[in-house]
């Protein structure tokens, strides 16, 4: 899947789906991943938030790394804001609760050494 998709609407993540924003790729930082739409719930819900689970792993361990989970209500590069990040060079699994955005993406903000990155995510 390409890093950024101009498809309108972009791919969506539904509960139970798993996606790979980076799949054994070696992007040059800073590079944003494919963006994903978070569908709105139907009916009357006071809380439209959800949890985003994500896991980072590397083909070989980097010396340093910064990966950011970003969210936005508008699918425009300048509108994305960082809501969580990982600097764990061994990779890690995280859950970010309370996400109320319409779109999410990941950004490899910095990486020194190491191999390809894979991110697996779901809602």
N, C-alpha and C positions, 0 to 999 in steps of 0.2 A: 504494500500500500504506500502511496506517495506521502511525503512529509506533510504537505498541505494540499488539500483538495478544494478546488473552487466549485465543486458540485453543490447545487442549491436545491434542497437542503442537504447538509452533510450527513454522513453516516450517523446513526443514533445508537446509543447503548440502552438496552432495556434490562430490567432486573433479571439476573441469571446469565446474561451475556458476558463473554470474556473477549477482550480485544488486546491487540499488541500494537500500541502507538509507535514503538521502536521494536523491530524484530530482528535481532542479531545484526544491527546496523552500526556504522561508524560515522555518524554525522559530525560535521565540523561545528563546534560550539561557537556562538550560541545558535542553536537550531531548535525550532519548535516542531513538534510532531503533528501528525494528522489530528484534526479537531473532531470532536464528537458532540452531537446534540444530546441533551438530556430531556426526554419527553416529559411533558406535564401530566400529572395524574388527572383522571376524569372525576367528575363529581365535586362535591364541596369538601375541601381539605384546608384546614387552617394552616397546616405546616407542609409546605411544598419541598422541604429539604430532603436530602438523601445522603447516604454514606457512599464514598468512593473508596474501594479497596485497590491497592496497587502494589506491585512488587518489582523491584529492580534487580537485575543480575548482569554480570559482565563475563565475557569470554575469558579474559585474564584481568586480574585485579589492578585497577588504576591506582596511581599514587594519591590523587585527589579527584573529587568529583562533586558537582552540584547539579541536582536534577530538581526541577520545580513542577508542581502541579499547579496549573493556572486555570482560572475560570472567568467567564464573561457572560453578560446578558445579550451582547451583540457580537456576532462572529466577524470581528475586525481585529487585526493584529494589535493595534494600539489600545484596544479595550480590555485585553486580558490582564488579569492581576494574579499574583502568586498567592495561593491559599495554603500551600504546604510545600515542604522541600525535604530532600534527602542528601546527606553528605557522606553516607556510609559506603566506603569503598568495597566492602564485602557484599554489598547488596542487602536489601531488607524488604520486609512486607509492612505496609502501613495502611491504616484506615483513616480517612478524613471524613469526619461527621459534619452534618449541618450544611452541606453544599446546597445552595439555593440558586445557582446559576443555570442558564440555558445551554451553555457550551463549556466543554473542558478540553484541555490539551496538556501535554507535558513538554517541558523545555529542557534540553541538555544545555545548561548555562555555562558549564566549564568541565573539562576533563583533562587530566594530565596522565599520560601513559595509559596502560590497560588496553583491553580489547573491546570488541563490539558490545553495545548495550542492548538489553532486552527489557521491555516493560510489559507486564501483563496486568490488566486492569479490569474492573467490573463495578457495577453498582448494585 
